[in-house]
Structures are given as structure tokens and as C-alpha cells.
């Protein structure tokens, strides 16, 4: 879908040499902090803006030379859905269907299909301005589905929703993923763990990693850590901890405000009981004040990738 894509505005490079693809029947989570380049990338895929370098293809169509054909294969939900408050739900969807070129005779069936898919039956005759935030988001999803596109681009689809609305929206998106290629842009990490087959992490316009949530966890085992605070001589403590089976590295620093106490971060493997082994080794010789275990989570992995990513040149 994206092959070595870059985007520049003047001298500022927003997207740097970005490459990844999304297959039919797959939901890919596009994760990054605000300003990472997610929306710019989505806009390039949707054809709203053109790539400065590289190639963007959608359903086999090149966005640079076959934009019109490609656009027919795309359902796009921007972060702020383009809704018309003065229309009711049915009239709005009928209008979008005509804009998308849906055959007039097929519009009633299309409206019935997307209304059912997005669970809008209860509000189909209600004016858009009277809809709750959750229903407005569902309506945005429905307009993206009109015309039976092969590719769905969803930019922050659960932003601003309450927990119940988020759950309902996730269920709808999960159903979409069965027969669409879905790219889901978000900075909410739970989205990726719950509904995405793969996760692409972006920061400063650069792709840092792409893998399944479980694959990223395996790739970043160094987020498996045990932290402790102990009163002990630093060198002796280092030797004792490195002798514990499963401890692969550690960092020792004076504890702020009390230089008699050391703050230690141990990199450990994934085995259970490693924190107990560390506690026994330390407490048998010195005063152990605190010990915590941090297991790898997608959030820890994401933060580590973002922290370690180099910043080169101008960025978003």
C-alpha cells in the first residue's frame, strides 16, 4: 500500500520513507502520539494530499495516476466526520451515496446495509444535530461503508466516546475487518490489543515497528523489568543480582534524597518467579525496601520505541 513514501511541506519533512501494507480481511492499528504523522499518512492514502516521493497504491490502483479509480475503493472516516446537521440520518446517507456514484436503483439497499452494519436503525429518521456523539461516530462509519469499498481508513474512530460507545464502535470495526482491509489510526493502545491483527508504530513520521501485538511483545522482552530499592554497596549488589538466573542486565543509581539507598532496574527474562529469586538474593544480605515487577505490555513497548527513536531533521 505504501512504498518508500515521504511527504514534505516546503523544507519540512512530515513523513520519512514509510512502507507497509494492509491485506483484505486484516485490521492494522496505526499507532503514534499526536503529531506523529498518522493523519498525514491517512490523507495520502485517501488521496486528499499527494506523496512527495514514493508510491501509494489502493486495491491495485496507483494514487498518483489512477486517483479516481482508487477513490472508489476507499471508505474514509476522518477524525471529524463530515456530517450535515440539518439533514436526517437517511437523507444524509442518501446524499453521500449519490456523491459516491452509487447507482440510484441500488441506493435503498445500500442504505439498509450500512444502517444495519452500524446499528443506526433506531435513529434513521432523526436529524443529525440531535444525535449523540456515539451515534454521530456510527454515522461517520456508515458513510465510509457506502459504495462497498475494499479499503477502510478510520482516523481516531473512538475519540471522544464514552466506554460503552467505544465498545460498540470496536465491535462494529471488528466486523468490518472480516471482508475489508482496515487501517485504524489511534493513539489509544487498547484498540490495537483488542481488534488489530498487526500494529504499526509511527513517531516523528518514521515507522518504528510493525508486527502483531504479541510479536511486538516478544521483540521487546527488555521491557520485562524488576525495579528495587535497597541499602547495599553498589558493586557487591551488582555482582549478586547478575548471579541470579534470569537477570540479563541492570542499572544502579542513587535514590533521590537518600544516597544510602540504591535504585536498581534489572532486565529479566519472562519466567515467573524471577522477582522472588531477586528478593531472596538481596534480602539475605541487605535491607530491601521495595521491589516491583514490570511485564511487557503494548504501552511499555510503544513508549520505549518512541523514547529510543532518533530524531533526524525536521519532523511533524
N, C-alpha and C positions, 0 to 999 in steps of 0.2 A: 504494500500500500504506500509506504514512504521509502524512498531510496536516496540516501545521502542528501536529505532536504535541509536547506538553510533559508532563513528569512532575515533580510536586512531592511532597516528604515534609515536611509542616509548612511552615516558611518556606524550606526549601532546595529550589531547583530543580535537578533532576538532568539533565533533557533540555529543551532550549530550541528550540521551533518547528522540529521536524525534519520534513523532507519528502523522500521518494524512493520509487521503486517498483522491483519486480523482475518481469521478464516470464518466462513459461514458456519453457524452453529456454535460460535465462540463469543464469550464476553471478555473483553480485555479491559482491565482497570488502568486508567491513565492517571497516575498519582504524582502530586507535587505540591509544594506550598504555593500560596498566592504569588503571582508574578513569575512562576517558573517557566511559563511558555505554553501551558496547556491550551488555553483558549485560542492563542495564535495558531497552534497546530491544528486544532479542530476547524478553524476558519479556513485554513489552507485546504484541508481535506474536503470541506463543504463547497469550496470554490468561491468563497466570499472574498478571499485575497489570494494572490498567486505567490508561489515559492520563488525566491530569488535564484536559487540553484537547486539541483536535484530533480527528482521525478515523483509526482503524486499520482497514483492510479486508484480508481474506484471501480470494482466489478469489471476489471479489464480495460477500462477507458482511461486515457491519459487526460488529466485535468488541464494540461496546458493546451491541448489541441482538440479534445473531444468533450469540452466542458458541458455542453448542452446534453449530450447523451449520458454523461456521468451523473449529472444532476438528477436525472430521472430515477437513478438507482439509490439516491440518498434521502434518508429521513433525518432531519436535523432539529434537535431541541437545544436552542441556545440557553445560556444561563437565565435569561429573562425572556420567557416565551412571548412571541409576537401575537398577543391576543387583542381582539377588538371588543371593548367593554359594552358597546351599545347593541351588539348582536346577542342573540341567544346561542346556546351551545350548538344546536342543529344548524342554524344559519351560518355560524362561523365555520363549521366543518364543511358545509356545502360550498362556501366561498373558497376555502383553501383547496378543496378538491377541484374546483374549476380552474384555479390558478395553476395547479399542478398538471392540468391537462387530462384529468380523469374523464373518460367518456361519459357524456351526460346520462346515458341509459344505465351506466354502472354505478352512478353516484349513490342511489339509495342503498344498494348492497354494501358499498364501501363504508358508508356512514354507520350502517348496522354493525359491520365487522369491527371497526375501530372503537365504536361506542361500547360494544361488549368487551373487547380486549382490555379497555382502560376503565371499565366499570363506571360508565357515565350514564347508565340508563335512568337513574333517579333524577338527573338534572338536565336532561336533554332539551327541555323547553325553558330552562332558566337563563336569564340574562347573565352574561359573563361577569359583569361587575358585581353580581350577587354571590359569586362562587367563593368558597373558602380557598385558602392557599393550596390545600391538598387537591381540591378539585381543579383548580387552575393548572396545577402541575400535570394532572392526569390529562387535561385538555391539550396541554402542550405535547404530551406524549402521543395523543390521538392524532394531532395534525401531522406529527412526524411519520406516523404509520400510513397515512393516506397515500394511495398510489402503489402500495405493496413494494416498497423499496427493499433492495438487498442489504443495504448498509444503514445502520442507525448510529448517529453521532449524538450522544447525550452529554451535555455540558452541565455539570453540577446538578443532576436531576432531583436530588433530595434536599438541596439547600433551602433553609428556612422552614422546613416542615417539622411538625411535632413527631414524637416517637411512633405514634400509631400511623400517621400518614407516611412516615419513612418506611415502615414495614410493608404497608400496602404497595407503595411505589416499587420497592425492591422485588416484591412478588411478581408485579407486572413486568418489570425489566427481565427478571429471570425467565419468564415465559417467552419473551421476545427472543432471548438468546438461543432458543431451540432451532429456529429457522432463519436467523439473521446473523450478520456479522455486526457485533455491537462494540463500539468504543465508548467507554464510560469515563468521563473526566471527573475527578473528585479530589478533594484533599481530606476526605473522611475515610480513614483506613478500614473501618468496619465494612464498608462497601466491598472492598477487594476480597476480604476473607470470606464473606458470606455469599457472593454471587459471581465472582470473576474466576475464570479458568486460569488466566495469566495476569500478571501485574507488570506494568511498565512504569519505572520511577524516573521522573524528569526533574531537573533543577538547573537553573541558570541556562535554560534552553538546550541542555545536553541530556541524552539518555544515559542514566547511570546503571540501570539493570532492567532486564525483562525475564520473567520466569513465573512459574506457578507460585502461589503464596507459600506452599510447603517447600518448593525448591529454593526460594529465597531464604527461608529459614535454615535449610541445610547449608546453603552457600555462605551464610553469615553466622556460623557457630560461635564466632568470637563474642557475640552478644550474650552468650552463656557466661555469666559472671557471678562471683561471690564477693561481696564487699564486707569488710570488717573493720572494727576499731579496737586496738589492742595496745596495752602498755608493754613494750618489749624493745630490746636493742635491734636496730634495723637489719643488720647483716645476719644475725642469728635467726631472726624471724623469716627473712628471705630464704635462707637455707632450709629451714624447717618446712615452710609452705611448698617449696619446689620439690621436696621429697614426698609429698602427698601424691599418691597415684591419681591422675586425672587433672592435676593443675599443670597447665602448659606455659603460663607466664603470669607476671604480676607487676604492679606498680605500687610503690610505697611513698607516702607523703606525710609530713607532719600534719596533725589535725589542727585546723584553725582555732586559735585561742588556747590551745593546750599542747605544747610541743613535747610533753612527756608521752602523749598518746599518738599512735601512728594510724593513719587511714590507709587501708590496703584494698586494692582491687585485683582480684585473681581471675584470670581467664581459665575456664574449666571446660571439660567436655560435658556431654549431655546426660551422663549417667545420673541416676537417682542416688541420693545419699552422700554426694560429694561434700555438701555443706556440713554434714555431721562429721565426716572424716577430718575436715579442716578444723572444726570446732574442737574435736578431741586433741588434735595435734597442738593447737595453740593453748587451750585451757589447761593442759597438763603441765605447762611451763610458765605461762604468763597470765596476766589479767585480761580476759576477753570481755569487752564492754558491749559490743554489738556485732551481729552477723546477719546479712540479708542475702538472699538468692535472687538473681535476675535471670529469667529464662528468655530465650529468643522469642520475640513477638514481631509481627509485621511493623508495628510502630517503632520498636527499637531499631529494627533493620533500616527502616526508612530514615530515621533520624541520623543513624550512623552513616548511611550513604550520603545524605545531604551534608553532614558535617565534614566528611572526608573528600567531597568533590572539589577539585581545584576550580578556582575562578580565574578564567583567562579572557582578557579583553573585555569589551562592553557586553553587558547582559541585560536580560529583561528585568 
